[in-house]
Amino acid sequence: MSHVGQNARMVAVLAAGLLLGLGLGSTGTTALGQREMPPRVNPQERTLDANLFVQTSAEYVACCLQTYAWATERLRQRLAAMPPSDQPPAVIMDLDETVLDNAGFQSFLDRESKGYEQATWERWEREFPTEVGLVPGAKAFITEAERAGVTVVYISNRTDRDATMAALRRNGLSVDGMADRLLLRADTSDKTGRRKIVEDRYRVLLYVGDNLRDFSEVFVTPKLQPDASDAERLTALAARRAAVEQRAYRFGTDWFLLPNPVYGEWQTPLGKEPRRFLRPTQMK
């Protein structure tokens, strides 16, 4: 046998010994004859970097502070230019990932390798208000608005009033007059009707959210079936972008959007295989 043949045989023997040492046979079974289980897949792997961006990056903090700083300046400008009116001034704000920081919920899903479920969220909302923090810049903006005599109204798709108020109170935000200032989800996630209630009562100067649907239902993703084609999904993505571009004059004027790369309406058109929608390149 040549030296090459001897070396190849030695490698094969060593490899076989290593497999036996690990308790694996050549057929993917353990030494006890049990079938090897496939590795557990964490559904949160898809959002790991997004969660880390929100929870650890100084860039995220800067984005939020920048947005709220300009929103504060625009509020001053709009108050100064506000004509006499019987309607008192107000701002409408979303809560989750706009005012309230729910990073702990995302950490729980990642640790437990769980996908999002409404019942799990409702347990977080109900039982863990002490773990809810604030989005950077939110408190300073709200304090400035209230100091200027502007009513801050929260429109949220949360459902537990007591727990939501507990989270706000814990973070040093006023919960006075919440019967009129906290509009939670009843039978729909569409906020149009709730916005109309506030707009009939107040002169709304600014809207602040992390999801385009916090501003208008024109941004809702067109209805897609689970087996929708790539062409249909691309059309839905293009429709949302076009709706933004058609209303570009409102962003930074009276609509202020906080970054949320973790979850939101933007994910809806992508389906279960989002990698297909990365932009193509000729680079090799």
C-alpha positions, 0 to 999 in steps of 0.5 A, a space after each residue: 500500500 502506498 503512503 497515500 493509501 495508508 494516510 487515507 486509511 488512517 484518516 478514515 479510521 480516526 474519523 470513525 473513532 471520532 464518530 463513535 466517541 460522540 456516540 454517533 453511528 454512520 446512520 445518524 443514530 446514537 450509540 444506544 440506537 436512538 435516532 439523532 434529533 435535528 437541532 432546535 430552530 429558534 424562530 427569533 434568529 430572524 430578528 436577532 440583529 434587529 433586537 440587538 440594534 434596539 437594545 444595545 446600539 447607540 445609533 438607535 438611541 440617536 435615531 429616537 432622540 433625533 426624531 423626538 427633538 425635531 418633533 418638539 421643535 415642530 410642536 413649538 412652531 405649530 403652537 405658535 402658528 395655531 389660529 384661535 380655536 375652540 378646540 384645545 391642542 393635542 398630540 396623538 401617540 402610539 405606545 409600544 415602541 413609540 413611548 413604551 420599550 418592550 425589549 424584555 418581551 423580545 428577549 423572552 421570545 428569543 430565550 424560549 425559542 418561541 414565535 409571536 403569539 397574541 396570548 403570550 403578548 397579552 400575558 406580558 402586557 398584563 403581568 410584567 408592566 414593571 419590566 417596560 421601559 421608555 423609548 429614548 426621548 419620549 419622556 422629554 417630548 411628552 413633558 414638554 407637550 404637557 408643559 405647553 398645555 398640549 393634551 397627549 392622547 395615546 392610541 394603542 392596540 394594547 388591551 389591558 388598561 390597568 397594566 398599561 397605566 401601571 407601565 406609564 406610571 412606573 416610568 414617571 408619566 402622568 396618568 391623569 384623565 386617562 378615561 379620555 386620553 388612553 384609547 385601547 383596542 376594542 374589536 379592531 387594530 384599525 385606529 381610524 375610528 379612534 383617531 376620529 374621536 380625538 380629532 373631533 375633540 381636539 386640534 391635533 398638531 402632531 402624530 407620533 408612531 413606529 408603524 405607518 398605520 399609526 398615521 393612516 390606513 392607506 398604509 395597510 398591506 393589501 390582503 395577501 393569501 399565504 400562498 401569494 406569489 412573489 409578484 403579488 408580494 412585490 406589488 404590495 411592497 411597492 404600493 406601501 412605498 408609493 403611499 409614503 412617497 405620495 405623502 412625503 410632505 407630512 413626514 417631519 411636518 406633523 407625522 413622526 416615525 420612530 425606528 422599529 426593525 423588530 416587528 411591524 406592518 413592514 414584515 407582512 408582505 415578506 411572508 416566510 421566506 424574506 430572503 427572496 426580496 433582497 435586492 439582486 446584484 451582479 457582484 460575484 
